[in-house]
């Protein structure tokens, strides 16, 4: 009976070792896939920022955009969620960033430029 038990234990140990190897391979493949996805997302973000920059530089802005028609000061420039998220990631106080977008809109590239300017 002990021989059968020992044989069964050895068989189970081999199966566990095979499963651990498969798990290691899957873990490595998953890590590589996550890295590839992160790189693809960075590329998409860069392309979007580039296209937004092109669109913003083609827009016509009034010379005096600081006041509304009734003479009162306008509200703070619009800040997108993506810009807020990027500022938080980089630890940038968004109120200190000068926006280059239309009507003073703070863009992701402005936040990133603020970080580059601090270095």
Buried (B, 14 or more C-beta within 10 A) or exposed (E): EEEEEEEEEEEEEEEEEEEEEEEEEEEEEEEEEEEEEEEEEEEEEEEEBEEBBEEBEEEEEEEEEEEEEEEEEEEEBEBBEBBBEBBEEBEBEBEEBEBBBBEBBBBBBBBBBBBEEEE
